[in-house]
Amino acid sequence: MPNTLSFRRLISASIAVVAMLPAVAHLQELPATPAAESLKAQLDYRMNEHIVQVPAGDGGVTLETTVFQPNGPGPFPLIVINHGKDPGRPSLQPRDRFYYMASAFVKRGYAVMVPMRQGFSNSGGRYRDHGCDMTANGYTQAEDIRSTLDYARQQPWVDGERMVVAGQSYGGLAAIALGTQALPGLRGLINFAGGLRDDSDRCAWRSQLVSAFAEYGSKATVPSLWMYGQNDSLFGPELAGRMHASFVQAGGRGRLVEFPAFKRDAHGMLASRDGEKVWLQDTERFLQEIGMPTAVVVDVQSPPSPARTDFAQVDDVDAVPFLSEHGRRAYREYLTKMTPRAFAVSSSGGWTWAEEGEDPDGRALATCSAKSKDPCRLYSVDDYVVWSDERLDQAEKAAVTASSTPVPGATPATATSSERTTSVGSTTAR
C-alpha cells in the first residue's frame, strides 16, 4: 500500500506542547461519564451542534456525523462539508467540524452536516485505499457522501430539493467525484483545494489527479466552484490549472478561483478564522447561480473571548509567570505565530501555545492541563494579555523558576516534561 502524505488544514491546528498527547476518542453515546461530559463541552449550543450516526455501506456501518442547524423544525437547505486525510491512521483523526464555514451557513439558514467517512475518527468500517489510482479513490470516498445525502433526504429538518456539497482537500476530490451521479436535490459542488497526494515510489500522483478530474468532468451532472490558493503547499497554481482544465475540457462545468497567498499555506484556508474573507464572496455568487439562499437570516452569537487585562504588554516576555529560560524562548516563538493564537501556563512551569484552527484557547488549555501536574491558565490570546491575577510575589516566582532552571556547572539532565516542545496536530493535506 502506498504511503499517502497528506496535509490536513495545514495552518489550522499548530500546537506547541509540553509533551505529546495521546489521542482522545469522542464518544457518540452520552452516558454519565467524564468522557461523555468532555464531548458535551465540545458541542456548540449556539448552532445546535449534535452528532448523529449515518448508515453507510453494508453490515450496519455508520458514519460519525456532526450536525449544525438553526433553531426550529425546518426544513432547511443543506450543505454537506467533507474532510481531508491526516497523516497516519485514519481512525486516529479527530472529528472534523469546519466550524467557521458551518457558522457562516447556519447564519444563512442552512443545516450543515460534516460526516467522517468510513474508517475515520469514530466512524465504522475501514478506510478504503486504492493507492495511486486517484480516480478510484475519489469514487470510493464519494460513496459515503452519497449515503449522507440519502440519510439527509429522510430527515424532516432537511429540504431535500436544495442541497449542496463541499469538500476540502481529499474531501474536495470526493465531492467532484460525487458529481458524476445524478442525485435528487443536489444543485452544486464546491471544491476547496481538492486532491490527494501520494509520495510512494512510482506514483505519478499529479498526472493521476489530472486524469481523475478528466474522468469526473466527462460524467459531471451539476455545476461546481473550485478554489485554490497561490501558496497552496500541495496543489499549487500550475497543478490546479491542469486539473481544472482537464475537467472542463472533458465536459464538466466548473469555475476556478485562484486566490492570492493566504498566510503560510493556502491549503488550510477553509479552517482558518480569517478564511471567510477569502471564500465567502465567490461562494455566495455560486450559490445564487444555482438557486441557493445567501441572505443572513439567523443571529449566531460569537463565542465569548477572554477579557483583556493590564497585567503586562503581550511582548513583555519577562512578565510571563512561572517560565524557565526554555519556556521564555518558547514564548518568544509564540509571539511570531499568527492569530488566532493562545498561550497557557501552569504554576509548575508547564506551558503550551496553539495557533490557528478552531478554539486555540481551549486547545492550549487542554493540552497544557493534560501534561502539567498543576492546573493551567491562559496567559495571552491573540495580541493581548488575559492573565487576571494580581502580580505574583516575586520571591514565589523566582523560586518556581529556579526549580526548573539547571544549576550552572551541573551535569545536564534530561529535560522535564514541562520543558519539552513537540509540534502536534499540524495540518497537512491530501
N, C-alpha and C positions, 0 to 999 in steps of 0.2 A: 504494500500500500504506500503511495507516495506521501512524502512529508509535506503537508499543506501548511504554508506560512500564511498567517492571516493577521490583519491589523485591525483590531476592533475598537472603533471610536478612538482613534489614536491619541487625541489630546484630552479625551473626555474623562479619564479616571486615574490620573497620575497621583500616586501616593508615596511619600517617603515615610518609613515607619521605623519604630524601634526594633522590630523583628518581624519575620514573615508570619502572616496569619494563616491558620488552616481555613479551608473552605467551609462556609456555613450554609447548610441546606435550608431552603424556605419550605415550610410545610403548608400544604393546601388545606387539610383539615385543621380546625382550630380548637382542639381540646384545651383544657385549662392547664397549660404547661408553660414554662418560661420561653420555650422556642415559639410557641403559638403567640404569646404576648409580644415577642420580638417582631413577628411578622405583622401583627396588627399595627404596631407602631410605624411600620414602613408603608402602610396603606394611607393614601391621602384622602381624607374625608371631603376636602373641598371639591373634589371631582368624582366623588362616589366610587373611588377605586376599590375594586374587588377582584378576586381570582376565580375563574371557572375552569372546569375540565372539559375540553372539547374532544369529542370522539374522533378518532382518525385511524385509518388503516384497518387491519384485521386483529382479532384476538383481544378486543377490549382495550386497545391502546388509547390513551387520552393525552392531550396537549395542555400543559400549564399555560393558561392564557390570562393576561392582565386586561381588565376592562375598566375604562373610564366613561362616564356619561353624565349629561346634565340631569338636574332634578326632574322628576315627572315620569310618566309612563311611556312617553314617546308616541309613535315610532320616530326614531332619529335617523338621519342619514348616517352612513357608517364609513369609517376608514380603518383598514387593517394595515398595521405597520409591522414590517418584518425585519428581523435582526440579522447580523452577520455571524461570523465564527471567530471565536477567540483561539489563540494558540492552545495546544494541549487537549485534554479530554473534554468533549462537548458536555458531558454530564456535570462537569465542574463549573461550567459557565453560569454566571449569575442570571437571575431573571431580568430580562430587558423590560424597560418601561417607556423609553423615549418620552420622558416627562415633559420636556419643553414643547415638543411638537404636539403631544397629546393635549396639553393645556390650550394651545392655540386653536385646536379643532373643537374642544369642548366649548370654548367661548363662542364658537360659531355654530353651536347647536348640534354637533356631531357626537355620536357614540364612537369610542375608539377601542379597538381590540389589538393586543400585542401577543401573538401566540409564540411560544417556544416550540420549535419543531421537534420531531422525534429524535430522541437521544440527547437533547439539550436540556440543561438545568434539571427540573423535576418532571419533565415530560416523559411519557413511557416510550417503549420501542427502543430502537438502536439507531445511531447515526449511520446513514447510508452514504457511502463514499464511492464515487466512480473514478477516482484517480484523476488523470489528466483529461478525461472526457468531460469537458465543460458543458457541452450540450446536455448530456445525461444528468450531470449534477444539478443543473437548473431545473430540468423537468422533475426530478425526484423531489427536490425541495418544494416545488410548486404544488405537489400533491397535498401537502399539509396546509398550504394556504387555501386550496380549494375546500378541504374539509372544514376549515374555519368559516368560509363563506356559506357552505351548506348548513352549518350549525346556526350561523347568524340569521339566515333567512327564516329559520323556525322560531325565532325569538320575537315576542310581541313588541319589544322596545326597539327593533331594527326595521327601518324602511328598506325592504328588500329590493326596491326599484332604484335606489340611489346609493350605490356603493362604489368606493374607490380603494385601490390597493397601492401601498407604497412600500419601499424596501431600501435598506442601506447596505452597501457592500454585497455580501453573499445574498442578503435579502433582496437587493435590487436585481441581481441576476435572476433569482427565483420569481420575482414579480413579473419581469418581462417574459419569462418562460410561461407563466400562468396565462399571459395574454394570447397564447396560441389557441386557447379554448374559448368557445362561445358560452359565456356564463350569464345566467339571468341576473339583471340588475347591475352588472359590473360596467361602469361607464368609462373608466380610465385608470392608468397606471402612472406612478411616479417613481423614477429610478434615481436614487441618491448614491452616486459613486459606485454603481453596481459592477460586480465582477468577483472573481475568485483567483487567488494567486497560489501557485504550486511550484515550489523550487526544487522538487525532486529531480533526479537525473533523467535526462531525455524527455522532459516535459516542456514543450513549447507552449506555455500557458497563454501567452499573449495571442498567438495565432489561433489557439483553440477558442479563446474568447471571441475573437472576430468571427470565426466560423459559427459559434453558438448563436451570436446575435443575428447572423445572416439567416440561420435556420428559423429563429423565432420571428424575424421580420417577414419571412415568406408565408407564415401562418397567422400573422397578427390579426386580431379581431377588434381591438379597441385602440384609441389614441394614447400616447404616452408623453410624459415630460421627463427629460434627462438633465441632471445637474451634476457637473464635475468641476472641481477647483483647480486652478493653475498649479498649486503646490501640493496636490494630492500625491502622497508618497508611493501609492500603489498603481493608480491608473491616471497618469498624467495626461496633459492635453493631446499629445500625439496619439496615444493609445485610445483615449476616449473618442477622439475624432474618427479613428479607424472603426471602432466598434459601432458608433452611431451611423457612419456612412454605410457599413455593411447591412445594418438593419433597414435603413431607409431604401437602399438600392434593391433590397430583396422584396420590398413592398410594404414595410412597416411604416406606421405614422408616428413620428416622434420628433419633438423639438428639443434641440440640445442647447443648454445654457452653460457656458463656460465662465464661471465667476472668478474674480481676482483671488490672489493668495489670501488664505484665511489662517491667521495665527501661525502656529508652527507647521500645521499639516491640515489641509482642507478635508482630508478623509474623515476627520472627527467632527466636521461642522454641524451635523444634524444633532449631535448630543450636547452641543455647547449652549450655554445660556445665551450667548450672543449670536447663535446661528440663525435665529428667526429674521434678523436683519438681512440675511443673505437669501434665504429660501422663500420667505413669505410672499413677496410681491409676484414673483413668477408663478408660484403655486396658486395664488388667488386668480391670476389671469387664466391659468389652465383650468381651474375648477369652473370658472364662469363659462369657458368654452364648451365644457361637457355638461353644463346644466346642473352643477352642484352649487350649494349656497356658500357665500363668503362673508355675509354681514355678521358682525358681532352681536349676539343676542343673549348671551349668558355672562353674568358677572362672576368671574372666578377670582377669589381673593388671592393675593400673592402670599407666599409663605412668610411668616414673621422673620425679621432679621435681627441679629443681636445688636444691642444698643451700643453706640459709640461712647467711650469714656475718655477722661482726660488723664489717664494713668501715665501715658508716655506717647511720644511720636512713634509711628509704626516702624520707622527705620532706626530707632534707638535700640541697638542690639543689646547693650549692657543693661537695659531696663527689664529685659525678659527674665522673670524669676526662675530659679532652680536649675538653670542650664550649666553644664560643664563647658569647657572650651570647645569640645566636639559639638555639643548642642548649639553653641553660638555660631559655629561655622555652618551648621545646618540651617539656622535661622537666616543667616546672610544669603544662603542659597535660596531659601523660601522667598525672600524679597525679590528675587529675579523671576519668579513664576508669574504666570498670567492669572488674572482674575476670571472667574471666581476662585478664591483660594481661602484656606483657613489653617491656622497653626494652633496645636493643642499642647499643653504641658501638664506634668504632674509634680507633686512635691518631692517625689523620689528621683527626679531628674529625667523622667521619660518625656519624650516629645514625638510629635507626628505632624507632618503637613500634608495637605491634599489640595489638588488644583483641578479645575475644570470639571465637567460632568455634573451629575446630579448630586445635590446636597453635600458639597465638600465639608461643610461644618459638621454634619453628622458622621461622615466617613472618618474625618480626622479624630473626632472624639471616640468613636467606636474602636478604631484601630489602636489608638493610644491606650485606652482603658483596658483593652484585651491583653496587653502585654506589660502593663505597669502595675506594681503592687499597690499603688495608691490611685485614687480617682483622678481623672484628667479633666481639665477645663480649657475652654477656648481662651487663647491669649489675643489673637488678632484675626480679623476677617477682611478680605479684600485689601483695602489700603488704610485701615484704621484699627486701633486697639479696642478690644472689648473687655479686657480684664477689669473686674469691678471691685476687687478687694482694695482695702486701704493699703498704702505702701508697706511692704513687708519689713519686718525688723531686719536690719542689715546684718546683725550677728547671725540670725537664723539662716538668712540667705547665704552668707559666707560659709556657714557650717555645712549646709546641704551641698553647695558647690564643691567645697573641699573634699567631701566624702566621695565624689565621683571624679576627682582630678588626680592623676597619677602623681606620686611623690617624686620630686626631682632626684635623679640618680638611682631610683629603684629599678629592679628588673621589670621590663614591660610584662603586663599580664594580659590575658585575653580580655577583650572589651566586654563589658556587661551588656545585657540585652538592651538596656536603655541607651547604649552608645552605638549600637549597630544601625546602619541605614540600609534599607532594602527597598528597591522600587517594585511595586506590585500593581497589578490592575491596569497598566498602561495599555492603551487600546491600539492594537494593530488590526488590520482588517483583511478581509478576504480578497 
